[in-house]
Amino acid sequence: MSNSLRDQLMGLGFKPAPKPERPAHAKGGKPDHRAGGKPQGGQPQGAKTQGRPDARRQDGRKPDARKPGPRQGGKPQTREDIDLAKAYAIRAQREKDERIAAEAAKQEEARKRREARAKLAELVKDKALNDAAAEIARHFPYGGKIKRIYVNEAQLKQLNAGELGVLQMDGRYLLVTAELLAQAETIFPPAVALKVDPNAPAEEDPYADPQYQVPDDLVW
């Protein structure tokens, strides 16, 4: 059709016929039937079989299976969850350290007591003044209970005057001199069972009187 006739038809209201759309495979070139390709609408040769999804992403790379995701069966951890877990871990470690330190201090104290007792035993060895024939009971408070030691009349006077004292060693009560008592007090103070202050009022030590009677159920 000549241009003049085309122009005349368009002037009468006719529109040019639309151009046919090109097939999708035509954009990338003609299909190669020799390589097993199929026309549009069919499955090309080498395509994945149905039910086997392509393991590659659209950009051609395989997905990273190592990439962490949400926790299985729950929501991903938030910053608050992480901070709380750290706080619990820090507190648990601090409590553990405190228990270890307390146990170490306890063992150290026990060691010092053993050493002090051994040193005290060496100090008072063969120096006790207990009289096997003594019949006078001298009572005194010790460890929250009423204790007693048997002395003779002369020892009772010396004990009440502060010239003698009493030590507790391995469940026994030993009568010793005031000088030895003072040395023992510097080594292991808990061993001092009776130390009389001669300047103290008599009412502060009611057990100084040998006539003072203590019920048997109060003596251990």
C-alpha positions in Angstrom: 0.0 0.0 0.0 1.4 3.3 -0.9 2.0 6.0 1.6 -0.7 8.2 0.2 -3.3 5.5 0.5 -2.2 4.7 4.1 -2.4 8.3 5.0 -5.9 8.5 3.5 -7.1 5.5 5.5 -5.7 6.8 8.7 -7.4 10.1 8.0 -10.8 8.2 7.7 -10.2 6.7 11.2 -8.5 3.5 10.4 -5.7 2.4 12.7 -2.7 0.4 11.6 -2.9 -3.3 12.5 -0.9 -4.2 15.8 2.4 -6.0 15.3 2.4 -9.6 16.4 4.2 -10.3 19.7 7.5 -12.2 19.4 7.7 -15.6 21.2 9.7 -15.6 24.4 12.3 -17.9 23.0 12.7 -15.7 20.1 14.3 -13.0 22.3 17.3 -15.1 23.1 17.6 -16.6 19.6 15.9 -19.5 17.7 15.5 -22.8 19.6 18.1 -25.4 18.6 16.0 -28.5 17.7 19.2 -30.4 17.1 20.3 -30.0 20.7 17.0 -31.5 21.9 15.2 -28.2 22.5 11.4 -28.1 22.3 9.2 -25.4 20.9 7.4 -22.9 23.2 5.0 -24.6 25.7 7.2 -27.7 26.0 9.9 -28.6 28.6 13.4 -28.0 27.1 16.0 -30.7 27.2 18.0 -30.7 30.4 15.3 -29.1 32.5 14.8 -30.3 36.1 12.3 -33.0 36.6 9.1 -32.2 38.4 9.5 -32.6 42.2 13.2 -31.8 42.3 13.6 -28.0 43.0 16.6 -26.3 41.8 19.2 -26.0 44.6 20.6 -22.8 43.2 19.3 -19.4 43.9 18.2 -17.0 41.1 21.7 -15.4 41.2 23.2 -18.8 40.4 24.8 -19.4 43.8 23.8 -22.3 46.1 22.1 -21.2 49.4 24.4 -21.2 52.5 23.2 -24.0 54.7 25.4 -22.7 57.5 23.6 -19.4 57.9 22.1 -19.3 61.3 18.3 -18.9 61.6 15.7 -18.7 64.3 15.9 -21.2 67.2 14.1 -24.4 66.4 10.7 -24.4 68.0 10.9 -20.7 69.3 11.6 -17.2 68.5 15.1 -15.8 67.8 16.9 -14.5 70.8 16.5 -10.8 71.5 19.1 -8.4 72.9 17.2 -8.6 76.3 17.4 -12.4 76.3 21.2 -12.3 75.7 21.8 -9.6 78.4 19.7 -11.6 80.9 21.6 -14.8 80.2 24.9 -13.0 80.7 23.7 -11.6 84.0 22.7 -15.1 85.2 26.1 -16.4 84.1 28.0 -13.6 85.9 26.0 -14.1 89.1 26.5 -17.9 89.1 30.2 -17.5 88.6 30.4 -14.9 91.4 28.5 -17.2 93.8 30.8 -20.1 92.9 33.9 -17.9 93.6 32.4 -16.9 96.9 31.8 -20.5 97.9 35.3 -21.4 96.9 36.8 -18.5 98.9 34.6 -19.3 102.0 35.7 -23.0 101.9 39.4 -21.9 101.5 39.1 -19.6 104.5 37.5 -22.3 106.5 40.2 -24.7 105.8 42.9 -22.1 106.5 41.3 -21.4 109.9 41.2 -25.1 110.7 44.8 -25.4 109.8 45.8 -22.5 112.0 43.8 -24.0 114.9 45.6 -27.3 114.5 49.0 -25.7 114.5 48.1 -23.5 117.5 46.9 -26.5 119.5 50.0 -28.5 118.7 52.2 -25.5 119.7 50.3 -25.1 123.0 50.5 -28.8 123.8 54.3 -28.6 123.4 54.4 -25.5 125.6 52.5 -27.1 128.6 53.9 -30.5 128.3 54.8 -31.9 131.8 54.0 -28.5 133.4 50.5 -29.2 134.7 50.1 -28.8 138.5 47.0 -31.0 138.9 47.0 -32.9 142.2 45.7 -36.4 142.0 44.8 -36.3 145.7 42.9 -33.0 145.5 39.3 -33.2 146.8 38.1 -29.5 146.6 36.0 -28.8 143.5 36.6 -25.4 142.0 33.7 -24.6 139.6 33.9 -22.1 136.7 31.9 -21.2 133.6 33.4 -22.2 130.3 31.9 -22.7 126.8 28.4 -21.8 128.1 28.5 -24.6 130.7 29.6 -25.1 134.3 33.0 -26.9 134.5 35.1 -28.0 137.5 38.6 -28.8 138.5 39.8 -30.5 141.7 42.4 -28.6 143.7 43.9 -28.8 147.2 43.5 -26.0 149.8 46.7 -24.2 148.8 46.0 -24.4 145.1 42.5 -23.0 145.7 43.9 -19.9 147.4 46.4 -19.4 144.6 43.8 -19.9 141.9 41.5 -17.3 143.5 44.4 -14.9 143.9 45.2 -15.2 140.1 48.5 -16.9 140.7 47.2 -20.0 139.0 44.9 -20.6 136.0 43.2 -23.4 134.1 43.7 -24.5 130.5 41.5 -26.8 128.5 43.5 -29.3 126.5 41.9 -32.3 124.7 38.9 -32.4 127.0 41.1 -32.1 130.2 41.4 -29.1 132.5 45.0 -28.4 133.5 46.1 -26.3 136.4 49.0 -24.1 135.4 50.9 -21.0 136.6 49.8 -17.5 135.7 52.9 -17.0 133.6 52.2 -20.2 131.6 48.6 -19.2 131.3 49.6 -15.8 129.7 51.8 -17.5 127.2 49.1 -20.0 126.3 46.6 -17.1 125.8 48.9 -15.5 123.1 49.1 -18.9 121.3 45.5 -20.1 121.4 43.1 -17.9 123.4 40.2 -20.3 123.3 42.2 -22.8 125.5 42.1 -20.4 128.5 39.3 -21.9 130.7 39.8 -19.9 133.9 41.8 -16.7 134.4 41.0 -15.0 137.7 41.4 -11.3 138.1 42.4 -10.8 141.8 41.2 -7.2 141.7 37.7 -8.1 140.6 34.9 -7.9 143.2 34.1 -11.2 144.9 30.5 -11.2 143.6 31.7 -11.4 140.0 33.1 -14.9 140.7 30.6 -16.7 143.0 32.3 -20.1 142.3 35.4 -18.9 144.2 33.9 -20.0 147.5 34.6 -23.8 147.9 31.3 -24.0 149.9 29.4 -23.0 146.8 27.4 -26.0 145.8 26.5 -26.7 142.2 23.7 -29.1 141.4 25.0 -32.2 139.6 22.7 -31.7 136.6 24.4 -28.3 135.9 27.9 -29.8 135.7 29.2 -31.3 132.4 
